[in-house]
């Protein structure tokens, strides 16, 4: 008998061998930095407070209609409690309480979802700065910027040594601050 000619070939293994997986996963395509109209993607810087080399405290308050009536007084109480914890002996009717409450009330009227209060002190000068940020969504071109001239006069009458306001046109937020002597 003769041996078949294919006797040297073996049948393929079953199931067929698959190639090994790649060593690194395939990277998804990177996003195109240009929009559909060919413009660059718009990014906005967030309105943030930066306090360095000072003792500081911060709180966030809800500005929804059901919570907005208690937020200003709670903010004033929180600021007073923190100042007392830092060792300042202040009365319950210290101007910092009224200033904080008034600025939070102004932030509530901006229509944002929340307001944040930031506090920092300078021990040598016995001064504190109270900064209130109103976080509100982007404004449209038709929105009018609120006039804070009356607010600044009120803050000066309440006892602020210095006060000011600033609007972030891109982000829609507003900063209100007052410097108070202790």
C-alpha positions in Angstrom: 0.0 0.0 0.0 1.0 3.4 -0.7 0.9 6.3 1.8 -1.3 9.2 0.9 0.4 12.3 -0.1 -1.3 14.5 2.5 -0.3 12.4 5.4 2.3 15.0 6.4 -0.4 17.7 6.8 -2.5 17.9 9.9 -6.0 19.3 9.9 -6.4 22.9 11.2 -7.0 23.2 14.9 -10.6 23.9 15.8 -11.6 26.6 16.7 -9.3 28.7 14.6 -6.7 30.6 16.5 -7.5 34.3 17.1 -4.8 36.9 17.2 -3.7 38.0 20.7 -5.3 41.3 22.0 -3.3 44.5 21.6 -0.9 45.4 24.4 -2.5 48.8 24.8 -6.2 49.4 24.3 -7.2 51.3 21.3 -7.5 55.1 22.0 -10.8 56.6 21.1 -10.6 59.5 18.7 -9.8 62.8 20.3 -12.5 65.5 20.2 -12.3 68.2 17.6 -11.4 71.5 19.3 -13.5 73.3 16.7 -17.2 73.4 16.8 -19.6 72.7 13.9 -19.2 76.3 12.7 -15.4 76.2 12.9 -15.3 78.3 16.1 -13.2 77.2 19.0 -15.0 75.6 21.9 -16.0 78.2 24.4 -14.8 77.7 28.0 -15.5 79.9 30.9 -13.6 80.5 34.0 -15.6 79.8 37.1 -16.2 82.6 39.6 -14.1 81.6 42.5 -12.7 83.1 45.6 -9.0 82.8 46.4 -7.9 83.6 50.0 -4.2 83.0 50.9 -2.2 83.3 54.1 -5.3 84.0 56.2 -7.7 82.1 58.4 -10.7 81.5 56.3 -14.2 80.0 56.4 -16.8 79.4 53.8 -20.5 78.3 53.6 -22.9 77.6 50.8 -26.6 78.5 51.1 -29.6 77.5 49.0 -31.4 80.4 47.4 -34.6 78.5 46.5 -37.8 80.4 47.5 -38.5 78.1 50.4 -35.0 78.5 51.9 -34.2 82.1 50.9 -36.0 83.7 53.9 -33.7 82.0 56.4 -30.4 82.0 54.5 -29.4 85.7 55.2 -29.9 85.4 59.0 -28.2 82.0 59.1 -25.3 83.4 57.1 -24.9 86.2 59.6 -25.0 83.8 62.6 -22.5 81.5 61.0 -20.0 84.3 60.3 -20.4 85.6 63.9 -19.9 82.0 65.3 -16.7 81.6 63.3 -15.3 84.9 64.4 -16.0 84.0 68.0 -14.3 80.6 67.5 -11.3 82.6 66.2 -11.1 84.4 69.6 -12.9 87.7 68.7 -15.2 88.9 71.5 -18.1 90.3 69.5 -21.7 91.3 70.5 -24.7 89.7 68.8 -25.5 93.0 67.0 -22.0 93.5 65.6 -22.1 95.2 62.1 -20.6 92.1 60.4 -23.8 90.2 61.0 -26.0 92.8 59.3 -23.5 93.3 56.5 -23.4 89.5 55.8 -27.2 89.2 55.9 -27.7 92.2 53.5 -25.2 90.8 51.0 -26.7 87.4 51.0 -30.2 88.9 50.5 -28.8 90.7 47.4 -27.3 87.4 46.2 -30.7 85.7 46.6 -32.3 88.3 44.4 -29.8 87.5 41.6 -31.8 84.3 40.9 -29.0 81.8 41.1 -29.3 78.3 42.7 -27.0 79.0 45.6 -24.9 81.7 47.2 -21.6 81.2 49.0 -20.1 83.3 51.8 -16.4 83.5 52.3 -14.7 85.0 55.3 -11.1 85.9 56.0 -9.4 87.8 58.8 -6.3 89.9 59.3 -5.3 89.5 62.9 -2.9 92.4 63.2 -5.3 94.9 61.7 -8.4 93.4 63.4 -10.3 93.4 60.1 -12.3 90.8 58.3 -13.5 90.6 54.7 -16.8 89.1 53.9 -17.2 88.0 50.3 -20.6 86.7 48.9 -20.7 85.0 45.6 -24.0 84.5 43.8 -23.7 81.5 41.5 -26.2 81.9 38.7 -26.3 80.3 35.2 -25.2 82.1 32.1 -27.1 85.3 31.4 -28.6 86.2 28.1 -27.9 89.4 26.2 -31.2 90.8 27.3 -30.6 90.5 31.0 -30.0 93.8 32.7 -27.2 94.1 35.2 -28.6 95.0 38.6 -27.6 98.3 40.0 -25.7 97.8 43.3 -25.2 101.5 44.0 -27.9 101.5 46.6 -26.5 98.3 48.1 -23.0 99.8 48.5 -24.5 102.8 50.2 -26.4 100.6 52.6 -23.2 98.6 53.4 -21.3 101.8 54.1 -24.1 102.9 56.5 -24.1 99.5 58.2 -20.4 99.9 59.0 -18.3 98.6 56.1 -14.9 100.3 55.9 -14.7 99.4 52.2 -17.1 97.6 50.0 -17.5 96.7 46.3 -19.2 94.6 43.7 -18.1 92.8 40.5 -19.9 90.9 37.8 -18.6 87.9 35.9 -20.0 88.6 32.4 -19.2 85.2 31.1 -20.3 83.1 34.0 -23.2 85.2 35.2 -22.1 85.3 38.8 -21.6 88.3 41.0 -19.2 89.1 43.8 -20.1 91.4 46.6 -17.5 92.1 49.4 -17.2 94.3 52.5 -14.2 95.0 54.7 -15.2 95.4 58.4 -13.2 96.5 61.4 -13.6 94.3 64.5 
